[in-house]
Amino acid sequence: METTLSEFDLQVRYQIYRFFAGQGAAPSHAQIAVLLQAQDESVRASFHKLHERHMIFLESGSDAIRMANPFSAIPTKFKVTSGGRQWWANCAWDSLGIAAALQVDVHIEAAYPDSLETVDLQVHQGRVDGKGHKVYFPLPCRQWYDDLVFT
Amino acid sequence: MLFRSKEHAETWRAQMQMPAGELLPFEQVWELSKLWYHDRLLPDFKGRSIPEAHHIFETLGLNTDFWRFDGLR
């Protein structure tokens, strides 16, 4: 049966995203509980409901956030910066997704999977110059949630 | 995954025995990002239905079976 999200769950989701946007890092359920002046256990339960609905992704067997797309809780091959702030993106798509979600210009420092080299790309005044770059999507949509880290 | 060219992507994919997948220009992924993520930081974002997701893909010409969530696992 599909998990139904309450208004409280959606408030938790919003605070997670605000935290990621402001801090460049994932919040714990305890930190969100403080922000919402709510019970820690209630927020922890919301984390799991949001995970079941694919709205955030927790580390396996844990309460810790691994992803709230486009944000990553751990360093990746995609570092995104803007105005002295920094975030990690889960993939190439999400590196652009951070610019779209925050509606800011960004610098993207990305590492190629086939070498140790990196490239700098930008979103500037709402436009990108991909310099011929391509983004590879290995799996069709219906398999995205089988292993989101691989996807 | 990001590659500097189609040739780099295809060489790496063959070496790693990865699935064919889809290769999109960086600029097209930016257009996809704007449609997919523009509302993610809004307080009333409640997720996206499968038809809504399909509509976004179709807007960008991504209308092959690869871009369908039908039978989502």
Backbone of each chain as ProteinMPNN parsed JSONL, in Angstrom:
{"seq_chain_A": "METTLSEFDLQVRYQIYRFFAGQGAAPSHAQIAVLLQAQDESVRASFHKLHERHMIFLESGSDAIRMANPFSAIPTKFKVTSGGRQWWANCAWDSLGIAAALQVDVHIEAAYPDSLETVDLQVHQGRVDGKGHKVYFPLPCRQWYDDLVFT", "coords_chain_A": {"N_chain_A": [[0.845, -1.199, 0.0], [0.51, 2.207, -0.831], [2.37, 4.763, 0.756], [0.887, 7.382, 2.531], [1.313, 10.832, 2.604], [1.405, 13.233, 5.18], [0.46, 16.614, 6.109], [2.377, 17.401, 7.914], [4.54, 15.734, 7.2], [5.155, 16.861, 4.728], [5.961, 19.365, 5.543], [8.294, 18.643, 6.854], [9.747, 17.657, 4.69], [10.093, 20.073, 3.231], [11.65, 21.558, 5.028], [13.958, 20.01, 5.095], [14.92, 20.435, 2.515], [15.321, 23.215, 2.569], [17.336, 23.321, 4.46], [19.42, 21.877, 3.204], [19.821, 23.594, 1.003], [20.687, 25.941, 2.255], [22.83, 25.152, 3.902], [24.385, 23.346, 2.514], [24.604, 20.741, 3.165], [23.326, 17.644, 4.531], [20.546, 17.578, 6.776], [20.059, 16.192, 10.063], [17.475, 14.109, 11.549], [17.052, 15.063, 14.074], [17.899, 17.707, 13.94], [15.997, 18.793, 12.191], [13.764, 18.424, 13.756], [14.186, 20.282, 15.779], [14.043, 22.651, 14.295], [11.375, 22.597, 13.534], [10.164, 22.526, 15.899], [9.252, 20.09, 16.903], [8.519, 16.657, 17.814], [11.311, 14.544, 17.985], [11.095, 11.825, 17.288], [8.825, 11.81, 15.7], [9.666, 13.241, 13.487], [11.695, 11.602, 12.579], [10.178, 9.393, 11.799], [8.829, 10.596, 9.688], [10.958, 11.034, 7.922], [11.353, 8.421, 7.027], [8.913, 7.875, 5.795], [8.974, 9.732, 3.716], [11.123, 8.738, 2.348], [10.09, 6.279, 1.48], [8.294, 7.199, -0.365], [9.951, 8.076, -2.345], [10.864, 10.682, -2.114], [12.922, 11.637, -0.626], [16.114, 10.078, 0.001], [17.302, 7.614, 2.043], [20.267, 6.446, 3.72], [21.017, 3.006, 3.44], [19.309, 1.02, 5.756], [19.325, 2.955, 7.725], [18.797, 6.148, 9.439], [19.804, 8.289, 8.218], [20.074, 10.873, 5.805], [20.834, 10.325, 2.445], [20.409, 11.318, -0.1], [18.656, 14.127, -1.301], [17.275, 14.787, -3.878], [18.04, 17.512, -5.981], [20.309, 17.37, -4.364], [23.221, 15.973, -2.785], [24.249, 14.166, 0.071], [26.784, 13.385, 0.464], [30.225, 13.761, -0.662], [30.719, 13.937, -4.206], [31.301, 13.316, -7.734], [30.533, 15.726, -8.674], [30.742, 18.913, -8.012], [29.165, 21.806, -6.947], [29.082, 25.285, -7.055], [28.262, 28.581, -5.87], [28.347, 31.959, -5.424], [30.026, 31.811, -3.105], [28.902, 29.694, -1.779], [28.484, 26.104, -1.461], [27.612, 22.933, -2.873], [27.01, 19.389, -3.145], [26.235, 17.44, -5.923], [24.186, 14.715, -7.094], [24.608, 13.672, -9.616], [25.29, 14.381, -13.112], [22.967, 15.499, -14.206], [21.696, 16.356, -11.836], [23.536, 18.256, -11.001], [23.006, 20.412, -12.629], [20.431, 20.606, -11.836], [20.575, 21.696, -9.288], [21.186, 24.362, -9.823], [18.809, 25.003, -11.117], [16.883, 24.53, -9.132], [17.617, 26.317, -7.115], [17.611, 28.593, -8.526], [19.829, 30.127, -9.377], [22.941, 31.328, -10.76], [25.603, 29.072, -11.412], [28.814, 27.471, -10.808], [30.077, 24.485, -12.035], [32.025, 21.874, -11.08], [33.131, 19.104, -12.496], [33.938, 15.64, -12.605], [35.218, 13.41, -14.987], [34.082, 10.093, -15.743], [35.792, 8.436, -17.122], [38.411, 9.17, -16.8], [40.883, 10.897, -14.771], [40.492, 13.49, -14.965], [39.07, 16.794, -14.626], [36.352, 19.04, -15.353], [35.226, 22.362, -15.85], [32.1, 23.732, -15.862], [29.38, 25.962, -16.54], [26.401, 27.569, -15.336], [25.143, 30.431, -16.517], [23.564, 33.426, -16.242], [21.187, 32.101, -16.627], [21.687, 30.397, -18.746], [23.447, 27.731, -20.455], [26.643, 26.611, -21.601], [27.501, 23.849, -23.006], [29.781, 22.928, -24.206], [29.995, 20.814, -25.969], [29.638, 18.605, -24.385], [28.24, 15.49, -23.169], [25.567, 13.843, -21.491], [25.203, 10.847, -19.863], [22.69, 8.492, -19.428], [22.279, 5.617, -17.86], [20.205, 3.79, -17.27], [16.752, 2.924, -17.961], [13.806, 4.869, -17.086], [12.0, 3.297, -15.54], [13.585, 1.701, -14.045], [14.976, 3.293, -12.337], [14.786, 3.483, -9.55], [15.674, 1.124, -8.558], [18.342, 0.95, -7.848], [19.432, 3.643, -6.771], [21.813, 4.985, -6.406], [23.55, 3.93, -8.308], [22.084, 4.606, -10.611]], "CA_chain_A": [[0.0, 0.0, 0.0], [1.321, 3.407, -0.942], [2.436, 5.61, 1.941], [0.249, 8.683, 2.393], [2.057, 11.87, 3.302], [0.604, 14.229, 5.895], [0.96, 17.989, 6.026], [3.617, 17.427, 8.692], [5.595, 15.13, 6.362], [5.533, 17.833, 3.695], [6.757, 20.399, 6.226], [9.621, 18.057, 7.071], [10.416, 17.679, 3.374], [10.482, 21.451, 2.905], [12.762, 21.968, 5.895], [15.15, 19.291, 4.622], [15.43, 21.133, 1.332], [15.841, 24.52, 2.996], [18.605, 23.077, 5.146], [20.405, 21.55, 2.165], [20.105, 24.794, 0.207], [21.41, 26.919, 3.062], [24.033, 24.627, 4.561], [25.167, 22.483, 1.625], [24.756, 19.442, 3.831], [22.046, 17.056, 4.928], [20.202, 17.674, 8.194], [19.603, 14.988, 10.778], [16.08, 14.285, 11.979], [17.057, 15.875, 15.293], [17.995, 19.119, 13.547], [14.693, 19.207, 11.657], [12.834, 18.48, 14.896], [14.409, 21.575, 16.439], [13.52, 23.698, 13.408], [9.903, 22.544, 13.499], [9.694, 22.413, 17.288], [8.455, 18.863, 16.871], [9.141, 15.494, 18.445], [12.337, 13.923, 17.151], [10.618, 10.547, 16.758], [7.877, 12.101, 14.614], [10.44, 13.639, 12.303], [12.369, 10.386, 12.108], [9.164, 8.621, 11.067], [8.587, 11.302, 8.419], [12.091, 10.732, 7.035], [11.144, 7.103, 6.411], [7.78, 7.976, 4.877], [9.443, 10.444, 2.53], [11.973, 7.778, 1.637], [9.219, 5.296, 0.795], [7.651, 7.884, -1.504], [11.038, 8.508, -3.235], [11.032, 12.131, -2.049], [14.307, 11.704, -0.182], [16.668, 8.724, 0.018], [18.095, 7.381, 3.247], [21.275, 5.393, 3.666], [20.398, 1.714, 3.705], [19.25, 0.619, 7.155], [19.745, 4.106, 8.538], [17.939, 7.329, 9.431], [20.581, 9.396, 7.639], [19.756, 11.215, 4.415], [21.907, 10.213, 1.443], [20.062, 12.215, -1.21], [17.378, 14.818, -1.493], [17.639, 15.241, -5.232], [19.336, 17.241, -6.608], [21.429, 17.459, -3.42], [23.824, 14.771, -2.224], [24.793, 14.367, 1.414], [28.201, 12.997, 0.481], [30.95, 14.272, -1.839], [30.534, 13.191, -5.459], [32.086, 13.851, -8.855], [29.893, 16.952, -9.148], [30.728, 19.98, -6.999], [28.449, 22.967, -7.467], [29.316, 26.453, -6.207], [27.614, 29.829, -6.278], [28.412, 33.034, -4.434], [30.666, 31.376, -1.867], [28.237, 28.5, -1.237], [28.853, 24.871, -2.167], [26.763, 21.75, -2.711], [27.362, 18.219, -3.944], [25.108, 16.913, -6.704], [24.253, 13.256, -7.249], [24.955, 13.285, -10.991], [25.374, 15.546, -14.0], [21.625, 16.113, -14.245], [21.443, 17.047, -10.579], [24.39, 19.451, -10.891], [22.194, 21.456, -13.246], [19.222, 20.699, -11.027], [20.803, 22.628, -8.17], [21.005, 25.716, -10.379], [17.384, 25.188, -11.418], [16.113, 24.568, -7.889], [17.949, 27.531, -6.369], [17.468, 29.717, -9.458], [21.054, 30.93, -9.313], [24.039, 30.915, -11.621], [26.52, 28.187, -10.675], [29.956, 26.805, -11.422], [30.044, 23.037, -11.819], [33.302, 21.179, -11.281], [32.726, 17.71, -12.692], [35.0, 14.692, -12.969], [34.801, 12.404, -15.976], [34.242, 8.718, -15.247], [36.8, 7.686, -17.883], [39.752, 9.701, -16.54], [40.932, 11.623, -13.497], [40.39, 14.914, -15.284], [37.835, 17.496, -14.29], [35.973, 20.115, -16.266], [34.389, 23.397, -15.255], [30.99, 24.182, -16.685], [28.66, 27.025, -15.83], [25.107, 28.153, -15.68], [25.371, 31.87, -16.434], [22.378, 34.174, -16.675], [20.15, 31.166, -17.029], [22.053, 29.652, -19.945], [24.636, 26.894, -20.317], [27.426, 26.236, -22.776], [27.953, 22.501, -22.667], [31.078, 22.66, -24.849], [29.957, 19.501, -26.615], [29.519, 17.521, -23.411], [27.054, 14.641, -23.194], [25.207, 13.211, -20.213], [24.817, 9.446, -20.092], [21.693, 7.904, -18.525], [22.443, 4.187, -18.135], [19.021, 2.954, -17.051], [15.457, 3.537, -18.251], [13.108, 5.42, -15.909], [11.319, 2.322, -14.684], [14.579, 1.031, -13.187], [15.767, 4.282, -11.618], [14.768, 3.348, -8.093], [16.23, -0.161, -8.141], [19.612, 1.271, -7.194], [19.507, 5.048, -7.169], [23.205, 5.438, -6.43], [24.043, 3.569, -9.65], [21.343, 5.399, -11.6]], "C_chain_A": [[0.887, 1.259, 0.0], [1.236, 4.266, 0.324], [1.775, 6.956, 1.644], [1.019, 9.709, 3.215], [1.094, 12.867, 3.942], [1.185, 15.619, 5.654], [2.276, 18.114, 6.794], [4.784, 16.842, 7.877], [6.088, 16.132, 5.311], [6.302, 19.008, 4.299], [8.178, 19.901, 6.477], [10.412, 18.079, 5.761], [10.935, 19.065, 3.051], [11.676, 21.902, 3.754], [14.059, 21.252, 5.523], [15.77, 20.045, 3.448], [15.978, 22.513, 1.681], [17.205, 24.363, 3.658], [19.701, 22.784, 4.124], [20.809, 22.811, 1.389], [20.98, 25.769, 0.986], [22.752, 26.439, 3.563], [24.919, 23.8, 3.622], [25.392, 21.105, 2.194], [23.387, 18.95, 4.266], [21.787, 17.295, 6.414], [19.915, 16.293, 8.779], [18.136, 15.181, 11.152], [16.003, 15.133, 13.248], [17.119, 17.366, 14.951], [16.664, 19.624, 12.983], [13.661, 19.305, 12.787], [12.972, 19.813, 15.633], [13.796, 22.698, 15.605], [11.998, 23.76, 13.431], [9.294, 22.531, 14.903], [8.762, 21.208, 17.421], [9.205, 17.744, 17.601], [10.137, 14.853, 17.478], [11.822, 12.637, 16.501], [9.619, 10.751, 15.607], [8.613, 12.469, 13.334], [11.167, 12.427, 11.723], [11.393, 9.512, 11.292], [8.86, 9.267, 9.716], [9.714, 11.042, 7.432], [11.831, 9.409, 6.298], [9.947, 7.106, 5.452], [8.186, 8.682, 3.578], [10.348, 9.555, 1.684], [11.118, 6.781, 0.844], [8.534, 5.9, -0.419], [8.677, 8.448, -2.503], [11.219, 10.026, -3.216], [12.34, 12.512, -1.388], [14.807, 10.258, -0.194], [17.603, 8.583, 1.206], [19.177, 6.349, 2.96], [20.6, 4.075, 4.06], [20.464, 1.36, 5.191], [19.555, 1.725, 8.135], [18.662, 5.182, 8.523], [18.61, 8.5, 8.72], [20.223, 9.609, 6.177], [20.998, 11.03, 3.557], [21.652, 11.197, 0.293], [18.724, 12.889, -0.928], [17.576, 15.502, -2.844], [17.175, 16.678, -5.469], [20.531, 17.191, -5.656], [21.909, 16.073, -2.982], [24.39, 15.096, -0.844], [26.284, 14.043, 1.493], [28.9, 13.567, -0.756], [30.805, 13.334, -3.037], [31.48, 13.748, -6.514], [31.555, 15.187, -9.341], [29.793, 17.981, -8.012], [30.133, 21.233, -7.64], [28.678, 24.134, -6.507], [28.6, 27.667, -6.788], [27.739, 30.827, -5.142], [28.979, 32.599, -3.097], [29.999, 30.184, -1.204], [28.59, 27.273, -2.066], [27.876, 23.746, -1.855], [27.386, 20.604, -3.498], [26.096, 17.733, -4.647], [25.301, 15.415, -6.918], [24.77, 12.819, -8.614], [25.004, 14.558, -11.828], [24.034, 16.285, -14.059], [21.39, 16.931, -12.973], [22.348, 18.268, -10.385], [23.68, 20.644, -11.515], [20.907, 21.671, -12.459], [19.378, 21.633, -9.843], [20.64, 24.066, -8.647], [19.53, 26.003, -10.619], [16.565, 25.332, -10.139], [16.347, 25.878, -7.128], [17.759, 28.787, -7.208], [18.613, 30.7, -9.308], [22.013, 30.448, -10.408], [25.0, 30.064, -10.797], [27.746, 27.862, -11.523], [29.841, 25.334, -11.058], [31.436, 22.484, -12.094], [32.98, 19.689, -11.325], [33.92, 16.862, -13.091], [34.439, 13.689, -13.965], [34.957, 11.006, -15.388], [35.365, 7.958, -15.933], [38.212, 8.222, -17.697], [39.723, 10.382, -15.185], [40.735, 13.116, -13.72], [39.045, 15.493, -14.834], [37.578, 18.581, -15.33], [35.107, 21.105, -15.494], [33.338, 23.825, -16.265], [30.177, 25.187, -15.863], [27.209, 27.125, -16.277], [25.276, 29.649, -15.453], [24.174, 32.586, -17.058], [21.333, 33.237, -17.294], [20.461, 30.352, -18.269], [23.277, 28.784, -19.667], [25.34, 26.779, -21.673], [28.06, 24.891, -22.437], [29.261, 22.103, -23.313], [31.121, 21.253, -25.454], [29.752, 18.334, -25.67], [28.184, 16.786, -23.528], [26.832, 14.044, -21.81], [24.645, 11.821, -20.521], [23.846, 8.982, -19.009], [21.726, 6.404, -18.761], [21.148, 3.383, -18.108], [17.74, 3.67, -17.444], [14.742, 3.942, -16.958], [12.574, 4.347, -14.97], [12.298, 1.569, -13.777], [15.339, 2.005, -12.289], [15.859, 4.0, -10.122], [15.241, 1.974, -7.613], [17.515, 0.044, -7.357], [19.934, 2.706, -7.569], [20.943, 5.559, -7.202], [23.816, 5.125, -7.794], [23.389, 4.426, -10.711], [21.959, 6.775, -11.73]], "O_chain_A": [[1.872, 1.349, 0.733], [0.157, 4.463, 0.883], [2.068, 7.59, 0.63], [1.334, 9.474, 4.382], [0.108, 13.286, 3.335], [2.258, 15.77, 5.071], [3.179, 18.84, 6.378], [5.882, 17.398, 7.873], [7.286, 16.231, 5.046], [7.183, 19.578, 3.655], [9.143, 20.65, 6.328], [11.58, 18.465, 5.727], [12.086, 19.221, 2.644], [12.595, 22.548, 3.252], [15.14, 21.833, 5.627], [16.981, 20.262, 3.397], [17.001, 22.928, 1.136], [18.11, 25.169, 3.444], [20.781, 23.373, 4.175], [21.992, 23.055, 1.154], [21.909, 26.355, 0.43], [23.705, 27.214, 3.645], [26.094, 23.583, 3.922], [26.281, 20.38, 1.746], [22.426, 19.714, 4.358], [22.712, 17.221, 7.222], [19.571, 15.355, 8.059], [17.616, 16.295, 11.079], [15.017, 15.835, 13.474], [16.467, 18.185, 15.599], [16.254, 20.75, 13.265], [12.79, 20.174, 12.764], [11.976, 20.397, 16.059], [13.121, 23.581, 16.132], [11.407, 24.837, 13.356], [8.075, 22.526, 15.068], [7.661, 21.293, 17.963], [10.376, 17.886, 17.952], [9.835, 14.649, 16.302], [12.073, 12.384, 15.322], [9.577, 9.961, 14.664], [8.227, 12.058, 12.239], [11.236, 12.262, 10.505], [11.747, 8.973, 10.244], [8.658, 8.572, 8.72], [9.467, 10.851, 6.241], [12.064, 9.304, 5.094], [9.964, 6.427, 4.426], [7.788, 8.276, 2.486], [10.331, 9.621, 0.455], [11.402, 6.487, -0.317], [8.231, 5.2, -1.385], [8.314, 9.207, -3.402], [11.681, 10.601, -4.202], [12.819, 13.629, -1.584], [14.024, 9.326, -0.375], [18.568, 9.333, 1.353], [19.031, 5.496, 2.085], [19.717, 4.053, 4.917], [21.531, 1.394, 5.803], [19.995, 1.465, 9.255], [17.738, 5.143, 7.711], [18.035, 9.585, 8.634], [20.086, 8.656, 5.41], [22.078, 11.514, 3.895], [22.581, 11.825, -0.216], [17.798, 12.284, -0.388], [17.996, 16.657, -2.917], [16.025, 17.012, -5.181], [21.66, 16.99, -6.105], [21.121, 15.139, -2.83], [24.943, 16.174, -0.628], [26.955, 14.385, 2.467], [28.257, 13.826, -1.773], [30.772, 12.112, -2.895], [32.356, 14.557, -6.209], [32.066, 15.733, -10.319], [28.892, 17.926, -7.176], [30.542, 21.656, -8.721], [28.493, 23.996, -5.298], [28.366, 27.774, -7.992], [27.287, 30.568, -4.027], [28.455, 32.986, -2.053], [30.473, 29.706, -0.173], [28.954, 27.39, -3.236], [27.381, 23.619, -0.735], [28.188, 20.824, -4.405], [25.03, 17.63, -4.04], [26.425, 14.912, -6.922], [25.308, 11.721, -8.754], [24.789, 15.66, -11.325], [23.972, 17.512, -13.973], [20.934, 18.073, -13.041], [21.974, 19.21, -9.686], [23.746, 21.756, -10.992], [20.364, 22.775, -12.42], [18.419, 22.291, -9.438], [20.033, 24.889, -7.963], [19.054, 27.108, -10.357], [15.657, 26.161, -10.07], [15.419, 26.468, -6.574], [17.746, 29.901, -6.684], [18.422, 31.904, -9.14], [21.91, 29.327, -10.906], [25.186, 30.316, -9.607], [27.732, 27.957, -12.75], [29.545, 24.984, -9.916], [31.959, 22.611, -13.201], [32.606, 19.092, -10.315], [34.802, 17.312, -13.823], [33.328, 13.186, -13.803], [35.88, 10.766, -14.609], [35.848, 6.954, -15.408], [39.13, 7.765, -18.378], [38.683, 10.444, -14.529], [40.803, 13.908, -12.78], [38.047, 14.787, -14.687], [38.47, 18.978, -16.079], [34.353, 20.725, -14.599], [33.659, 24.229, -17.383], [30.288, 25.238, -14.638], [26.849, 26.814, -17.413], [25.522, 30.087, -14.33], [23.828, 32.381, -18.222], [20.706, 33.532, -18.311], [19.576, 29.677, -18.796], [24.051, 29.068, -18.753], [24.714, 26.842, -22.731], [29.028, 24.815, -21.68], [29.803, 21.043, -23.001], [32.16, 20.593, -25.446], [29.698, 17.186, -26.11], [27.163, 17.351, -23.919], [27.776, 13.779, -21.066], [23.733, 11.662, -21.333], [24.145, 9.068, -17.818], [21.233, 5.952, -19.794], [21.008, 2.404, -18.841], [17.636, 4.886, -17.284], [15.037, 3.422, -15.882], [12.682, 4.471, -13.75], [11.88, 0.879, -12.847], [16.244, 1.599, -11.56], [16.892, 4.249, -9.501], [15.218, 1.688, -6.416], [17.747, -0.603, -6.336], [20.62, 2.961, -8.558], [21.251, 6.479, -7.959], [24.517, 5.958, -8.369], [24.063, 4.92, -11.616], [21.48, 7.594, -12.514]]}, "seq_chain_B": "MLFRSKEHAETWRAQMQMPAGELLPFEQVWELSKLWYHDRLLPDFKGRSIPEAHHIFETLGLNTDFWRFDGLR", "coords_chain_B": {"N_chain_B": [[26.28, 10.512, -15.665], [29.05, 12.26, -16.969], [30.435, 13.146, -20.079], [33.034, 14.169, -22.331], [32.49, 14.026, -24.974], [30.444, 12.359, -27.478], [31.887, 10.244, -28.516], [33.788, 9.664, -26.522], [32.04, 8.807, -24.53], [30.886, 6.524, -25.671], [33.062, 4.851, -26.059], [33.936, 4.422, -23.435], [31.623, 3.239, -22.363], [31.485, 0.859, -23.802], [33.859, -0.366, -22.964], [33.331, -0.733, -20.278], [31.196, -2.339, -20.342], [28.599, -1.386, -20.132], [25.036, -0.663, -20.156], [23.238, 0.374, -23.175], [21.681, 2.694, -22.797], [20.883, 6.214, -22.67], [22.048, 9.098, -24.346], [22.411, 12.421, -23.806], [22.625, 15.819, -24.953], [24.4, 18.28, -23.045], [23.134, 20.74, -22.884], [20.473, 20.091, -23.352], [19.907, 18.632, -21.103], [20.011, 20.623, -19.24], [17.672, 22.026, -19.889], [15.862, 20.042, -19.206], [16.394, 19.902, -16.463], [15.464, 22.366, -15.545], [12.703, 22.128, -15.898], [12.202, 19.933, -14.279], [13.189, 20.473, -11.716], [12.546, 23.086, -10.89], [10.616, 23.709, -9.018], [11.299, 22.497, -6.674], [12.162, 23.545, -4.265], [10.029, 24.823, -3.229], [7.542, 25.399, -0.718], [5.128, 24.034, -1.014], [5.546, 21.869, -2.659], [4.689, 18.671, -3.69], [5.62, 16.369, -4.741], [5.62, 14.408, -7.783], [3.408, 13.23, -10.221], [3.258, 10.208, -12.224], [2.148, 10.667, -14.854], [2.635, 13.462, -14.971], [5.424, 13.508, -14.909], [5.967, 12.16, -17.302], [4.934, 14.029, -19.066], [6.75, 16.126, -18.833], [9.076, 14.946, -19.897], [8.164, 14.456, -22.51], [7.759, 17.034, -23.433], [10.304, 17.767, -24.03], [10.894, 16.202, -26.122], [11.535, 13.663, -25.399], [10.374, 10.874, -25.81], [10.528, 8.144, -26.013], [10.385, 4.626, -25.099], [12.276, 4.369, -23.128], [12.021, 6.596, -21.518], [9.793, 6.227, -19.922], [7.821, 5.658, -17.057], [6.149, 3.555, -16.666], [5.309, 0.481, -15.178], [7.071, 0.77, -13.14], [9.658, -0.224, -10.975]], "CA_chain_B": [[27.701, 10.56, -15.948], [29.351, 13.322, -17.924], [31.524, 12.847, -21.001], [33.367, 15.344, -23.135], [31.947, 13.842, -26.324], [29.754, 11.094, -27.73], [32.896, 9.204, -28.737], [34.315, 9.288, -25.202], [30.992, 8.063, -23.817], [30.671, 5.199, -26.262], [34.261, 4.045, -25.788], [33.897, 4.033, -22.016], [30.493, 2.341, -22.164], [31.857, -0.455, -24.333], [34.894, -0.941, -22.096], [32.746, -1.078, -18.979], [30.054, -3.214, -20.627], [27.405, -0.732, -19.593], [23.913, -0.675, -21.099], [23.234, 1.439, -24.18], [21.163, 3.899, -22.155], [20.616, 7.374, -23.529], [23.072, 10.139, -24.272], [21.77, 13.697, -24.113], [23.49, 17.002, -24.888], [24.365, 18.983, -21.761], [22.135, 21.816, -22.965], [19.132, 19.502, -23.218], [19.749, 18.25, -19.689], [19.676, 21.877, -18.541], [16.234, 22.26, -20.101], [15.182, 19.041, -18.376], [16.572, 20.292, -15.054], [14.576, 23.491, -15.215], [11.332, 21.629, -15.773], [12.118, 18.904, -13.233], [13.604, 20.919, -10.38], [12.299, 24.498, -10.594], [9.691, 23.863, -7.887], [11.681, 21.56, -5.6], [12.359, 24.255, -2.996], [8.788, 25.48, -2.82], [6.967, 24.691, 0.433], [3.963, 23.202, -1.35], [5.879, 20.771, -3.584], [4.153, 17.418, -3.138], [6.016, 15.264, -5.597], [5.164, 14.499, -9.165], [2.769, 12.0, -10.681], [3.886, 9.628, -13.415], [1.767, 11.445, -16.052], [3.341, 14.751, -14.975], [6.815, 13.234, -15.292], [5.972, 11.866, -18.737], [4.696, 15.281, -19.796], [8.02, 16.858, -18.869], [9.953, 14.305, -20.885], [7.613, 14.64, -23.857], [7.994, 18.432, -23.794], [11.671, 17.858, -24.553], [11.058, 15.214, -27.193], [11.995, 12.371, -24.842], [9.119, 10.115, -25.816], [10.744, 6.713, -26.244], [10.074, 3.758, -23.967], [13.301, 4.6, -22.101], [11.595, 7.69, -20.646], [8.482, 5.903, -19.359], [7.833, 5.052, -15.719], [5.197, 2.436, -16.602], [5.938, -0.734, -14.67], [8.131, 1.181, -12.213], [9.966, -1.234, -9.962]], "C_chain_B": [[27.965, 11.514, -17.093], [30.559, 12.937, -18.777], [31.775, 14.051, -21.896], [32.833, 15.233, -24.566], [31.206, 12.513, -26.4], [30.762, 9.953, -27.874], [33.484, 8.738, -27.405], [33.302, 8.425, -24.448], [30.877, 6.643, -24.351], [31.874, 4.288, -26.042], [34.24, 3.528, -24.358], [32.794, 3.013, -21.765], [30.82, 0.933, -22.662], [32.879, -1.14, -23.424], [34.297, -1.456, -20.791], [31.546, -2.027, -19.116], [28.774, -2.683, -19.976], [26.288, -0.774, -20.631], [23.949, 0.52, -22.043], [22.746, 2.754, -23.581], [20.823, 4.986, -23.15], [21.692, 8.413, -23.279], [22.437, 11.456, -24.695], [22.798, 14.821, -24.094], [23.312, 17.711, -23.543], [23.277, 20.067, -21.765], [20.715, 21.266, -22.812], [18.866, 19.082, -21.774], [19.471, 19.492, -18.832], [18.183, 22.192, -18.707], [15.413, 21.275, -19.255], [15.249, 19.425, -16.89], [15.624, 21.401, -14.655], [13.141, 23.01, -15.024], [11.173, 20.703, -14.558], [12.308, 19.48, -11.838], [13.183, 22.34, -10.0], [11.453, 24.695, -9.34], [10.097, 23.046, -6.65], [11.837, 22.253, -4.241], [11.123, 25.039, -2.57], [8.141, 24.691, -1.68], [5.818, 23.754, 0.068], [4.268, 22.117, -2.39], [5.466, 19.443, -2.947], [4.578, 16.204, -3.944], [5.376, 15.401, -6.958], [4.549, 13.166, -9.558], [3.504, 11.468, -11.908], [3.438, 10.365, -14.686], [2.464, 12.808, -16.122], [4.793, 14.571, -15.401], [6.908, 12.96, -16.787], [5.783, 13.143, -19.55], [5.986, 16.093, -19.912], [8.947, 16.253, -19.92], [9.47, 14.58, -22.309], [7.828, 16.069, -24.349], [9.364, 18.6, -24.454], [11.94, 16.832, -25.643], [11.551, 13.864, -26.705], [10.774, 11.465, -24.71], [9.312, 8.649, -26.191], [10.409, 5.939, -24.974], [11.062, 3.964, -22.809], [12.812, 5.61, -21.059], [10.185, 7.476, -20.101], [8.646, 5.241, -17.999], [6.864, 3.873, -15.603], [5.922, 1.182, -16.13], [7.102, -0.435, -13.744], [8.363, 0.117, -11.155], [10.362, -0.553, -8.657]], "O_chain_B": [[27.208, 11.573, -18.062], [31.572, 12.464, -18.263], [30.874, 14.839, -22.183], [32.739, 16.232, -25.279], [31.32, 11.662, -25.517], [30.52, 8.838, -27.412], [33.656, 7.538, -27.191], [33.666, 7.437, -23.81], [30.782, 5.684, -23.586], [31.713, 3.082, -25.859], [34.493, 2.35, -24.103], [32.997, 2.038, -21.042], [30.472, -0.058, -22.021], [32.778, -2.336, -23.149], [34.714, -2.491, -20.271], [30.963, -2.456, -18.12], [27.996, -3.42, -19.37], [26.544, -0.902, -21.828], [24.59, 1.534, -21.766], [23.332, 3.808, -23.83], [20.517, 4.721, -24.312], [22.177, 8.583, -22.16], [21.976, 11.586, -25.829], [23.742, 14.783, -23.305], [22.218, 17.737, -22.979], [22.59, 20.274, -20.764], [19.858, 21.911, -22.209], [17.738, 19.169, -21.289], [18.777, 19.409, -17.819], [17.521, 22.584, -17.746], [14.396, 21.645, -18.667], [14.268, 19.283, -16.16], [15.051, 21.384, -13.566], [12.452, 23.437, -14.098], [10.133, 20.701, -13.9], [11.667, 19.034, -10.886], [13.447, 22.763, -8.874], [11.556, 25.726, -8.675], [9.325, 22.924, -5.699], [11.664, 21.626, -3.196], [11.188, 25.839, -1.636], [8.182, 23.461, -1.673], [5.568, 22.779, 0.778], [3.347, 21.514, -2.941], [5.845, 19.135, -1.816], [3.971, 15.138, -3.844], [4.683, 16.376, -7.248], [5.099, 12.105, -9.264], [4.274, 12.186, -12.546], [4.283, 10.664, -15.53], [2.841, 13.258, -17.204], [5.331, 15.379, -16.158], [7.808, 13.46, -17.463], [6.402, 13.315, -20.6], [6.273, 16.674, -20.958], [9.53, 16.971, -20.733], [10.262, 14.896, -23.197], [8.053, 16.293, -25.538], [9.556, 19.457, -25.317], [13.087, 16.624, -26.038], [11.943, 13.016, -27.506], [10.215, 11.315, -23.624], [8.372, 7.988, -26.635], [10.18, 6.524, -23.915], [10.713, 3.755, -21.647], [13.138, 5.503, -19.877], [9.464, 8.441, -19.847], [9.501, 4.376, -17.814], [6.774, 3.257, -14.542], [7.006, 0.858, -16.614], [8.003, -1.255, -13.571], [7.429, -0.38, -10.525], [10.661, -1.229, -7.673]]}, "name": "protein", "num_of_chains": 2, "seq": "METTLSEFDLQVRYQIYRFFAGQGAAPSHAQIAVLLQAQDESVRASFHKLHERHMIFLESGSDAIRMANPFSAIPTKFKVTSGGRQWWANCAWDSLGIAAALQVDVHIEAAYPDSLETVDLQVHQGRVDGKGHKVYFPLPCRQWYDDLVFTMLFRSKEHAETWRAQMQMPAGELLPFEQVWELSKLWYHDRLLPDFKGRSIPEAHHIFETLGLNTDFWRFDGLR"}
